[in-house]
Amino acid sequence: MQGLAALLFPAVLMLFALAMEKVQARIDRLAVSRDHVEEFLESADASHVDTLAKQGFPAALDEFRNRRDKSDPTVADDSSMLSTSPQRAS
């Protein structure tokens, strides 16, 4: 019985680590910086705030940026800042 537990423990631990990596990736994708929040609050209109209340901040920020980019083509695209996630030590 102890031998079976010794063989299964590493496999169960590896599955748990993989599951936690998926959770961390989802959290990193949804993370928003303070600068993004301040930018949103300074220039959001009622429809953006409605999206914020219904779908959460990442969706509202995406909608806000899409509308802003369509109306003003000279605005720089900050999507590269959102897609990068902090690197974790392995």
N, C-alpha and C positions, 0 to 999 in steps of 0.2 A: 504494500500500500504506500509506503514511504517512497519507494522507487518510482511509482506512478506519479506521485505528487512532485517529485524532483524533476521528472521529465515534462510534466504539464506546466509547471510554474513559469519557465522561461517563455513558453508559447503564449500563455495568458498575459504575461507582462508585456510582451511585444504587441499583442493585439490592443491592449489598453493604451500603450504609447502611441500607436497609430491612430486610435480614436481621439486621443487628446490633441494630436497634431492637426487633425481635421477641425476640431473645435477651435484651436488657436488660429488657424488660417481664416476661419469665418469671422472671428473676433477682429483680427487684423484688417480684414477687408472692410469691416463696418466702422473701424476707428476713424474719428474725425479730429483734426487738430483745432486748437483754439483760434487760430487765424481764420480757418474756414467758417467757424461759428460767428465770429465778429463780422466777417464779410457778408454772410447771409443776413444777419440781423440788421445791418446798416442799410441794405438795399432790397430787402424782400417785400413783395406786395401781399395782398390778402390771399391770393390763390396759393402762393408758396407757403404761407403760414398754415393754410388749410391742409396742404399736402404734408407738412410737418406733423400736424396733429393726427392725421389718419395713417400715414405710412412710415413715419420716423424721419430722422434727420438725414441719413444718407440719400434716401429717395428725394427728399425735398431739395437738397443741395444739388443733386444731379439735374432735376427739373429746372432749378434756378439757373444753373450754368448753361443748360441747353437753350433756354429762352434768351439769356443774355448774349450767348454766342451768335444766335440767329439774328438778333437785332443789331449787334455791334461787331462786325467782322474784324475790327482792329484789336479786340481784346485777346490777350495771350491765353493759350490753353494751359490750364493748371492740372490737367488730368494725370500727368506724369507724377505729380506729388501725391495724388490719391492712390494710385496703383502701387506705389512702393510701400512696403510694410517694414517695420523695424526688424532688423536681423537678430535672431536669437543665437546664443552660444550653443553649440552642439556638443 
